Amino acid sequence: MDDLAEANKSNQDTINMGGGSPFPIKASREVYTSLFQELANSRAEIEKLYGQYSAPAGNQETRDKLAGYLRKKFGWNVSSEHVAVTNGNQAALFVLFNMLGGPNESAERNEILFPLIPEYVGYQNLLLPGLKVRAPKPSIQILNDHLFEYRVDFSRIQVTEKTAAVCLSQPSNPAGKIHSETDLKKLDYISNEKGAPLIIDSAYGAPFPNIIFSECPPYWSENTILLLSLSKLGLPGLRSGLIVASPERIAAFSKFSTSLNLAPNSIGAHILTELVSRGAIDHLCSQTICNFYQEKIAFASSKLISSLADTPCRLHHMGGGFFIWLWCEHLPFLGRELYSRLKTKGVVVAPGEEFFLGLEPDWSHGRECIRISCALPDTQLNVGIELIADEIVDAYR
Ligand SMILES: Cc1ncc(COP(=O)(O)O)c(C=O)c1O
């Protein structure tokens, strides 16, 4: 994965389809830049933001505004006590995993269960020694000649007294999987029965940035911990996000988080408060951000499907996010080899096996997959997809 950063840095000609950076969409940049300009013009406001630590759970106005927004939009019974400001989902997940499953009095709860893999590769680096991952195989549903979908295989899901949390990303990174409300309810129920929360990492999901290509409101219950991030709104540099959970879990989170961060970032929280207060957030997500990525995905997937029509390759059903997850069944060599061959042609993708956290290495499926980011300018996207398709067609010859 270090190659992904290298590709950005060292070689301007490399088409980097391997990373998770959002595209700097012009219309959303306009909105953010003018908010920053307004802020710079208000000396008292900006001095307060950079000159003071915020409270451990974040500034009260942001917590109030977000709780009000969630009550109004989804009818959730939440107050500011259910909300905390974070320094982004990565930092929040580090706190949550180790708070819920790290060394504790009984040392009993020490497993994080991922009910459906492939999952976000960044979860792997969050577990301190002693914490384990459990990630049962999903089932694979063939949808048609070009598409497939992973499904949670409930016959393999075992939530036990050792389970510290059940965690998934929605839509998933890398596959763009959307879990149905029925499956989420079921996962929530079996987690709650054993005293474990269901963590839903909504880095790409609802209510923002809401890069979801169907009507899919966010799921929440008192047993859920919902993570929201500003990164895929186009603000990854602000390192900012929020969690929504029961007041008890918010209090525990803030206490643990204070040891690590002292206080969360105030600037990101301020920008989000403004977007919510002005009623701009929904329009920004649905009209600007989601449409932008949906067009990219539609273009790249139809080009890939037609170029790979004579191969056994299939794409995962694209429910949301900005990746294409490609499965090259019976690929004559491993996905890592495909990754290396593509790299020499000037395209970087993410090899699939890295996303199969904790799974026994005997399942060859992961080695037949790659993740392709579509957050690129049109010309690069077009050339990148062409190079990928040519290499794969060649491989099957
Ligand atoms: C599924 C998922 N969770 C969390 C993160 C980290 O998000 P943040 O930038 O808010 O730390 C990412 C980043 O790509 C992600 O894809």
The ligand as an SDF file (V2000), in Angstrom:
LIG
                    3D

 16 16  0  0  0  0  0  0  0  0999 V2000
  -14.4040    2.8520    5.0800 C   0  0  0  0  0  0  0  0  0  0  0  0
  -13.4990    3.9260    5.5820 C   0  0  0  0  0  0  0  0  0  0  0  0
  -13.4960    4.2060    6.8920 N   0  0  0  0  0  0  0  0  0  0  0  0
  -12.7230    5.1700    7.4090 C   0  0  0  0  0  0  0  0  0  0  0  0
  -11.8740    5.8980    6.6040 C   0  0  0  0  0  0  0  0  0  0  0  0
  -11.0540    6.9870    7.2170 C   0  0  0  0  0  0  0  0  0  0  0  0
  -11.8040    8.1530    7.1740 O   0  0  0  0  0  0  0  0  0  0  0  0
  -11.3000    9.5600    7.7700 P   0  0  0  0  0  0  0  0  0  0  0  0
  -10.6500   10.2940    6.6560 O   0  0  0  0  0  0  0  0  0  0  0  0
  -12.5570   10.2050    8.2680 O   0  0  0  0  0  0  0  0  0  0  0  0
  -10.3560    9.2510    8.8890 O   0  0  0  0  0  0  0  0  0  0  0  0
  -11.8390    5.6630    5.2290 C   0  0  0  0  0  0  0  0  0  0  0  0
  -10.9360    6.4240    4.3610 C   0  0  0  0  0  0  0  0  0  0  0  0
  -10.7650    6.1840    3.2060 O   0  0  0  0  0  0  0  0  0  0  0  0
  -12.6630    4.6350    4.7100 C   0  0  0  0  0  0  0  0  0  0  0  0
  -12.6570    4.3440    3.4080 O   0  0  0  0  0  0  0  0  0  0  0  0
  1  2  1  0
  2  3  1  0
  2 15  2  0
  3  4  2  0
  4  5  1  0
  5  6  1  0
  5 12  2  0
  6  7  1  0
  7  8  1  0
  8  9  2  0
  8 10  1  0
  8 11  1  0
 12 13  1  0
 12 15  1  0
 13 14  2  0
 15 16  1  0
M  END
$$$$
